[in-house]
């Protein structure tokens, strides 16, 4: 199962969706959605031959030593470099980032995620393995001990959070502290452990009135009692969104969100609370959305 960005969704056509909704119907468009609800990319400048520090709007701090960058051929970089940073420090951020808290089907509890990239003349740079880039991630989500994960491609075609077994994350009063392992997506996490019985959860939308022609759709589970957001891929064999088989502990509570896009690029939205029970199936009302409906919901996660 592939991890996808929040609105770069699994594409499928519901077998029952035969009527088109009027293209003039009011509602949030796909372009408006992406503009409003993407995790912002922050830009910084630095000089490769000198030490410098960047700090994100949400408090993630990166201390770069001199000579921290290599080009694609492995040569030291000199001169000006550009840095881009995305900070993911809330359940809302996790949802909008598309980097969900799972590792090969196992649930993770997040203490904060970020993406850091370095470029020169539009070309991605590599981290010099001889350089130590010190990172501070605010303990906004948690102060529990964490491990370090990187978002990497597996031996198959999928990408997932993979534990960096060499890295160590230290917990200071207000920050997680560690050394940057590489440019890309990095996550302070630990594996969620629950010895109780587990089950498979399925979900689907219920459209009121005229059924729209849906071209893209995605479902998400957001848990109440720990920092975890997962996607439910659409499984053709059951014609529903489905969790990993027997992966969700019975008794857990949370929220299910479904986001759909019709052929006219209009956004549909539905949400409900749930308690995981054996073989739980959730069918939730989904309707045309406007910005305030989605914004209000996400702000109260």
C-alpha positions as a LaTeX table, in Angstrom:
\begin{tabular}{lrrr}
\hline
Residue & $x$ (\AA) & $y$ (\AA) & $z$ (\AA) \\
\hline
Unk1 & 0.00 & 0.00 & 0.00 \\
Unk2 & 1.45 & 3.34 & $-1.01$ \\
Unk3 & 1.60 & 6.48 & 1.09 \\
Unk4 & 0.21 & 9.36 & $-0.96$ \\
Unk5 & 0.10 & 13.12 & $-0.45$ \\
Unk6 & $-3.08$ & 14.53 & 0.99 \\
Unk7 & $-4.69$ & 15.43 & $-2.33$ \\
Unk8 & $-2.52$ & 13.40 & $-4.71$ \\
Unk9 & $-5.03$ & 10.68 & $-4.00$ \\
Unk10 & $-5.70$ & 7.08 & $-4.97$ \\
Unk11 & $-7.79$ & 7.35 & $-8.14$ \\
Unk12 & $-10.83$ & 5.18 & $-8.59$ \\
Unk13 & $-14.37$ & 5.43 & $-9.97$ \\
Unk14 & $-17.19$ & 4.37 & $-7.66$ \\
Unk15 & $-19.27$ & 1.82 & $-9.49$ \\
Unk16 & $-22.48$ & 3.54 & $-8.44$ \\
Unk17 & $-21.41$ & 7.05 & $-9.55$ \\
Unk18 & $-23.18$ & 7.51 & $-12.86$ \\
Unk19 & $-24.60$ & 11.06 & $-12.75$ \\
Unk20 & $-22.48$ & 14.19 & $-13.09$ \\
Unk21 & $-22.92$ & 17.10 & $-10.76$ \\
Unk22 & $-23.51$ & 20.49 & $-12.43$ \\
Unk23 & $-20.16$ & 22.18 & $-13.01$ \\
Unk24 & $-21.62$ & 25.48 & $-11.80$ \\
Unk25 & $-22.39$ & 24.10 & $-8.33$ \\
Unk26 & $-20.72$ & 26.22 & $-5.66$ \\
Unk27 & $-18.04$ & 24.60 & $-3.57$ \\
Unk28 & $-14.33$ & 24.48 & $-2.90$ \\
Unk29 & $-12.28$ & 23.67 & $-5.99$ \\
Unk30 & $-9.26$ & 21.39 & $-6.09$ \\
Unk31 & $-6.97$ & 24.35 & $-6.85$ \\
Unk32 & $-8.41$ & 26.33 & $-3.93$ \\
Unk33 & $-8.06$ & 23.32 & $-1.67$ \\
Unk34 & $-4.40$ & 22.83 & $-2.55$ \\
Unk35 & $-3.70$ & 26.55 & $-2.13$ \\
Unk36 & $-5.35$ & 26.73 & 1.29 \\
Unk37 & $-4.55$ & 23.36 & 2.82 \\
Unk38 & $-0.97$ & 22.50 & 1.91 \\
Unk39 & 1.82 & 22.45 & 4.49 \\
Unk40 & 3.76 & 25.64 & 3.61 \\
Unk41 & 7.27 & 25.44 & 2.22 \\
Unk42 & 9.63 & 27.90 & 3.91 \\
Unk43 & 12.71 & 29.16 & 2.05 \\
Unk44 & 16.09 & 30.15 & 3.48 \\
Unk45 & 19.48 & 31.21 & 2.09 \\
Unk46 & 22.93 & 30.16 & 3.26 \\
Unk47 & 26.57 & 30.12 & 2.20 \\
Unk48 & 28.01 & 26.63 & 1.84 \\
Unk49 & 31.53 & 27.49 & 3.03 \\
Unk50 & 30.39 & 29.03 & 6.31 \\
Unk51 & 28.37 & 27.92 & 9.30 \\
Unk52 & 24.79 & 29.21 & 9.55 \\
Unk53 & 21.49 & 28.45 & 11.29 \\
Unk54 & 17.91 & 28.39 & 10.03 \\
Unk55 & 14.80 & 28.32 & 12.24 \\
Unk56 & 11.34 & 27.50 & 10.96 \\
Unk57 & 8.17 & 29.39 & 11.83 \\
Unk58 & 7.13 & 26.58 & 14.19 \\
Unk59 & 10.51 & 26.39 & 15.89 \\
Unk60 & 12.48 & 23.62 & 14.17 \\
Unk61 & 16.13 & 24.72 & 14.22 \\
Unk62 & 18.96 & 23.41 & 12.02 \\
Unk63 & 22.62 & 24.35 & 12.65 \\
Unk64 & 24.72 & 23.85 & 9.52 \\
Unk65 & 28.51 & 23.74 & 9.89 \\
Unk66 & 30.81 & 24.97 & 7.15 \\
Unk67 & 31.18 & 22.62 & 4.16 \\
Unk68 & 27.98 & 20.68 & 4.87 \\
Unk69 & 26.93 & 20.26 & 1.23 \\
Unk70 & 27.99 & 18.05 & $-1.68$ \\
Unk71 & 26.82 & 18.19 & $-5.29$ \\
Unk72 & 25.38 & 15.16 & $-7.10$ \\
Unk73 & 28.91 & 14.02 & $-7.99$ \\
Unk74 & 30.05 & 14.17 & $-4.38$ \\
Unk75 & 32.13 & 17.33 & $-4.74$ \\
Unk76 & 32.14 & 20.01 & $-2.01$ \\
Unk77 & 29.81 & 22.91 & $-2.72$ \\
Unk78 & 30.87 & 26.53 & $-2.41$ \\
Unk79 & 28.81 & 29.69 & $-2.68$ \\
Unk80 & 25.15 & 30.39 & $-2.05$ \\
Unk81 & 22.66 & 27.60 & $-1.36$ \\
Unk82 & 18.90 & 27.59 & $-0.88$ \\
Unk83 & 17.14 & 25.58 & 1.81 \\
Unk84 & 13.47 & 24.59 & 1.86 \\
Unk85 & 11.74 & 23.46 & 5.05 \\
Unk86 & 8.32 & 21.96 & 5.80 \\
Unk87 & 7.38 & 21.64 & 9.48 \\
Unk88 & 4.84 & 19.03 & 10.63 \\
Unk89 & 4.08 & 19.54 & 14.32 \\
Unk90 & 0.36 & 18.80 & 14.72 \\
Unk91 & $-2.22$ & 16.20 & 13.66 \\
Unk92 & $-3.50$ & 18.72 & 11.13 \\
Unk93 & 0.03 & 19.06 & 9.71 \\
Unk94 & 0.45 & 15.28 & 9.49 \\
Unk95 & $-2.83$ & 14.98 & 7.60 \\
Unk96 & $-1.96$ & 17.77 & 5.16 \\
Unk97 & 1.63 & 16.59 & 4.64 \\
Unk98 & 0.61 & 13.16 & 3.35 \\
Unk99 & 3.40 & 11.58 & 5.42 \\
Unk100 & 1.29 & 9.39 & 7.68 \\
Unk101 & 2.49 & 7.76 & 10.88 \\
Unk102 & 2.90 & 4.17 & 9.71 \\
Unk103 & 5.97 & 2.07 & 9.02 \\
Unk104 & 5.29 & $-0.96$ & 6.81 \\
Unk105 & 1.81 & $-1.25$ & 8.31 \\
Unk106 & 2.89 & $-0.69$ & 11.92 \\
Unk107 & 1.49 & 2.30 & 13.78 \\
Unk108 & 3.89 & 5.05 & 14.86 \\
Unk109 & 3.48 & 7.75 & 17.50 \\
Unk110 & 4.96 & 11.00 & 16.21 \\
Unk111 & 6.91 & 13.66 & 18.05 \\
Unk112 & 7.27 & 15.83 & 14.94 \\
Unk113 & 8.17 & 15.55 & 11.26 \\
Unk114 & 9.94 & 17.83 & 8.80 \\
Unk115 & 11.31 & 17.92 & 5.28 \\
Unk116 & 14.59 & 19.71 & 4.61 \\
Unk117 & 16.07 & 20.07 & 1.11 \\
Unk118 & 19.14 & 21.95 & $-0.15$ \\
Unk119 & 19.61 & 23.26 & $-3.68$ \\
Unk120 & 22.11 & 25.21 & $-5.73$ \\
Unk121 & 21.18 & 26.50 & $-9.20$ \\
Unk122 & 18.05 & 24.38 & $-9.03$ \\
Unk123 & 19.96 & 21.13 & $-8.39$ \\
Unk124 & 19.37 & 19.08 & $-5.26$ \\
Unk125 & 22.41 & 18.77 & $-3.00$ \\
Unk126 & 23.53 & 15.94 & $-0.72$ \\
Unk127 & 24.58 & 16.13 & 2.91 \\
Unk128 & 28.32 & 15.81 & 3.47 \\
Unk129 & 28.66 & 12.68 & 5.65 \\
Unk130 & 31.60 & 14.30 & 7.43 \\
Unk131 & 29.41 & 17.20 & 8.58 \\
Unk132 & 27.22 & 17.16 & 11.68 \\
Unk133 & 24.00 & 19.16 & 11.30 \\
Unk134 & 22.43 & 19.57 & 14.74 \\
Unk135 & 18.62 & 19.61 & 14.83 \\
Unk136 & 16.21 & 20.87 & 17.50 \\
Unk137 & 12.56 & 19.82 & 17.08 \\
Unk138 & 10.15 & 21.39 & 19.61 \\
Unk139 & 8.36 & 18.87 & 21.84 \\
Unk140 & 5.01 & 20.28 & 20.66 \\
Unk141 & 3.40 & 16.91 & 20.00 \\
Unk142 & 5.04 & 14.85 & 22.73 \\
Unk143 & 7.84 & 14.73 & 25.26 \\
Unk144 & 8.12 & 10.93 & 25.23 \\
Unk145 & 11.41 & 9.26 & 24.19 \\
Unk146 & 11.65 & 8.95 & 20.40 \\
Unk147 & 13.56 & 7.13 & 17.70 \\
Unk148 & 14.49 & 8.60 & 14.31 \\
Unk149 & 12.77 & 7.58 & 11.08 \\
Unk150 & 13.39 & 8.58 & 7.47 \\
Unk151 & 10.88 & 8.40 & 4.62 \\
Unk152 & 12.56 & 5.99 & 2.22 \\
Unk153 & 11.71 & 3.64 & $-0.62$ \\
Unk154 & 11.51 & $-0.01$ & 0.39 \\
Unk155 & 12.86 & $-2.95$ & $-1.60$ \\
Unk156 & 9.52 & $-2.91$ & $-3.43$ \\
Unk157 & 7.96 & 0.12 & $-5.09$ \\
Unk158 & 6.46 & 1.73 & $-1.97$ \\
Unk159 & 7.96 & 4.31 & 0.35 \\
Unk160 & 7.45 & 4.31 & 4.09 \\
Unk161 & 8.96 & 5.57 & 7.34 \\
Unk162 & 12.04 & 3.48 & 8.04 \\
Unk163 & 13.82 & 3.33 & 11.40 \\
Unk164 & 17.37 & 4.70 & 11.39 \\
Unk165 & 19.00 & 2.26 & 13.78 \\
Unk166 & 22.22 & 4.28 & 14.06 \\
Unk167 & 20.65 & 7.60 & 14.99 \\
Unk168 & 19.93 & 8.69 & 18.56 \\
Unk169 & 17.30 & 11.21 & 19.62 \\
Unk170 & 17.89 & 13.04 & 22.91 \\
Unk171 & 15.04 & 14.68 & 24.80 \\
Unk172 & 15.77 & 18.10 & 26.28 \\
Unk173 & 13.13 & 20.03 & 28.27 \\
Unk174 & 11.71 & 21.78 & 25.19 \\
Unk175 & 13.31 & 19.99 & 22.22 \\
Unk176 & 14.22 & 16.68 & 20.63 \\
Unk177 & 17.87 & 16.89 & 19.62 \\
Unk178 & 19.71 & 14.77 & 17.03 \\
Unk179 & 21.97 & 14.94 & 13.99 \\
Unk180 & 20.46 & 15.18 & 10.53 \\
Unk181 & 20.93 & 11.79 & 8.78 \\
Unk182 & 20.25 & 13.09 & 5.24 \\
Unk183 & 18.20 & 15.61 & 3.32 \\
Unk184 & 14.55 & 14.65 & 2.84 \\
Unk185 & 11.75 & 13.72 & 5.24 \\
Unk186 & 12.71 & 13.00 & 8.86 \\
Unk187 & 10.44 & 11.98 & 11.74 \\
Unk188 & 10.80 & 11.63 & 15.52 \\
Unk189 & 8.67 & 8.56 & 16.25 \\
Unk190 & 8.33 & 5.35 & 18.19 \\
Unk191 & 6.42 & 2.18 & 17.40 \\
Unk192 & 2.98 & 2.06 & 19.01 \\
Unk193 & 2.51 & $-1.07$ & 21.09 \\
Unk194 & $-0.87$ & $-2.46$ & 22.14 \\
Unk195 & $-1.13$ & $-6.12$ & 23.24 \\
Unk196 & $-4.93$ & $-6.21$ & 22.92 \\
Unk197 & $-6.96$ & $-7.80$ & 20.11 \\
Unk198 & $-6.86$ & $-6.10$ & 16.72 \\
Unk199 & $-9.17$ & $-5.91$ & 13.75 \\
Unk200 & $-9.58$ & $-4.54$ & 10.22 \\
Unk201 & $-11.54$ & $-1.33$ & 9.62 \\
Unk202 & $-13.35$ & $-0.53$ & 6.37 \\
Unk203 & $-15.02$ & 2.71 & 5.32 \\
Unk204 & $-16.97$ & 4.30 & 2.49 \\
Unk205 & $-18.82$ & 7.50 & 1.59 \\
Unk206 & $-22.57$ & 8.04 & 1.31 \\
Unk207 & $-23.53$ & 10.85 & $-1.09$ \\
Unk208 & $-26.87$ & 12.59 & $-0.57$ \\
Unk209 & $-29.08$ & 13.46 & $-3.55$ \\
Unk210 & $-27.59$ & 13.30 & $-7.02$ \\
Unk211 & $-24.56$ & 11.03 & $-6.93$ \\
Unk212 & $-21.50$ & 12.84 & $-8.35$ \\
Unk213 & $-18.94$ & 11.31 & $-10.66$ \\
Unk214 & $-15.95$ & 10.93 & $-8.35$ \\
Unk215 & $-12.48$ & 10.70 & $-9.87$ \\
Unk216 & $-10.31$ & 10.88 & $-6.71$ \\
Unk217 & $-10.95$ & 9.89 & $-3.12$ \\
Unk218 & $-9.08$ & 9.25 & 0.11 \\
Unk219 & $-9.96$ & 8.22 & 3.67 \\
Unk220 & $-8.00$ & 9.00 & 6.85 \\
Unk221 & $-8.12$ & 7.84 & 10.45 \\
Unk222 & $-7.03$ & 10.29 & 13.14 \\
Unk223 & $-6.72$ & 8.77 & 16.62 \\
Unk224 & $-7.72$ & 10.66 & 19.76 \\
Unk225 & $-5.28$ & 9.54 & 22.43 \\
Unk226 & $-1.95$ & 9.59 & 20.62 \\
Unk227 & $-0.30$ & 11.39 & 17.71 \\
Unk228 & $-1.16$ & 9.17 & 14.79 \\
Unk229 & $-2.82$ & 9.78 & 11.42 \\
Unk230 & $-3.11$ & 6.99 & 8.84 \\
Unk231 & $-4.54$ & 6.66 & 5.36 \\
Unk232 & $-6.99$ & 3.95 & 4.36 \\
Unk233 & $-6.24$ & 2.90 & 0.77 \\
Unk234 & $-9.12$ & 1.86 & $-1.47$ \\
Unk235 & $-9.09$ & $-1.93$ & $-1.89$ \\
Unk236 & $-10.83$ & $-3.08$ & $-5.07$ \\
Unk237 & $-11.55$ & $-6.59$ & $-3.79$ \\
Unk238 & $-13.84$ & $-5.24$ & $-1.06$ \\
Unk239 & $-14.83$ & $-2.00$ & $-2.89$ \\
Unk240 & $-14.04$ & 0.02 & 0.24 \\
Unk241 & $-11.25$ & 1.87 & 1.95 \\
Unk242 & $-9.51$ & $-0.58$ & 4.26 \\
Unk243 & $-6.83$ & $-0.56$ & 6.95 \\
Unk244 & $-3.99$ & $-3.03$ & 7.02 \\
Unk245 & $-5.51$ & $-6.40$ & 7.94 \\
Unk246 & $-5.86$ & $-6.90$ & 11.72 \\
Unk247 & $-3.75$ & $-3.83$ & 12.49 \\
Unk248 & $-6.04$ & $-1.60$ & 14.60 \\
Unk249 & $-6.52$ & $-2.24$ & 18.34 \\
Unk250 & $-10.13$ & $-2.77$ & 19.40 \\
Unk251 & $-11.36$ & 0.00 & 21.67 \\
Unk252 & $-9.31$ & 2.83 & 20.14 \\
Unk253 & $-11.26$ & 6.01 & 19.42 \\
Unk254 & $-10.76$ & 8.61 & 16.74 \\
Unk255 & $-12.14$ & 10.37 & 13.70 \\
Unk256 & $-12.62$ & 9.26 & 10.09 \\
Unk257 & $-12.32$ & 11.82 & 7.29 \\
Unk258 & $-13.17$ & 11.24 & 3.64 \\
Unk259 & $-12.12$ & 13.74 & 0.95 \\
Unk260 & $-13.37$ & 13.32 & $-2.63$ \\
Unk261 & $-12.86$ & 15.19 & $-5.90$ \\
Unk262 & $-15.46$ & 15.04 & $-8.69$ \\
Unk263 & $-14.85$ & 15.32 & $-12.44$ \\
Unk264 & $-15.38$ & 19.09 & $-12.21$ \\
Unk265 & $-12.65$ & 19.39 & $-9.55$ \\
Unk266 & $-15.09$ & 20.14 & $-6.73$ \\
Unk267 & $-14.22$ & 18.97 & $-3.21$ \\
Unk268 & $-16.50$ & 16.75 & $-1.09$ \\
Unk269 & $-15.93$ & 16.25 & 2.62 \\
Unk270 & $-17.29$ & 14.02 & 5.37 \\
Unk271 & $-16.19$ & 13.17 & 8.91 \\
Unk272 & $-17.37$ & 11.08 & 11.85 \\
Unk273 & $-16.13$ & 9.81 & 15.19 \\
Unk274 & $-15.56$ & 6.10 & 15.81 \\
Unk275 & $-14.58$ & 3.47 & 18.34 \\
Unk276 & $-12.79$ & 0.49 & 16.83 \\
Unk277 & $-14.83$ & $-2.69$ & 17.20 \\
Unk278 & $-14.42$ & $-6.10$ & 15.61 \\
Unk279 & $-14.91$ & $-5.82$ & 11.83 \\
Unk280 & $-15.90$ & $-2.14$ & 12.06 \\
Unk281 & $-17.34$ & $-0.67$ & 8.84 \\
Unk282 & $-18.00$ & 3.07 & 8.63 \\
Unk283 & $-20.33$ & 4.62 & 6.06 \\
Unk284 & $-20.37$ & 8.39 & 6.41 \\
Unk285 & $-22.28$ & 11.21 & 4.70 \\
Unk286 & $-20.10$ & 13.18 & 2.27 \\
Unk287 & $-21.19$ & 16.45 & 0.66 \\
Unk288 & $-19.86$ & 19.48 & $-1.22$ \\
Unk289 & $-17.47$ & 21.38 & 1.00 \\
Unk290 & $-16.46$ & 24.98 & 1.39 \\
Unk291 & $-13.27$ & 26.31 & 2.90 \\
Unk292 & $-14.76$ & 27.23 & 6.27 \\
Unk293 & $-16.24$ & 23.75 & 6.82 \\
Unk294 & $-12.88$ & 22.04 & 6.29 \\
Unk295 & $-10.90$ & 24.73 & 8.07 \\
Unk296 & $-13.11$ & 24.62 & 11.17 \\
Unk297 & $-12.88$ & 20.86 & 11.32 \\
Unk298 & $-9.10$ & 20.71 & 10.91 \\
Unk299 & $-8.57$ & 23.47 & 13.46 \\
Unk300 & $-10.36$ & 21.37 & 16.08 \\
Unk301 & $-8.51$ & 18.08 & 15.56 \\
\hline
\end{tabular}
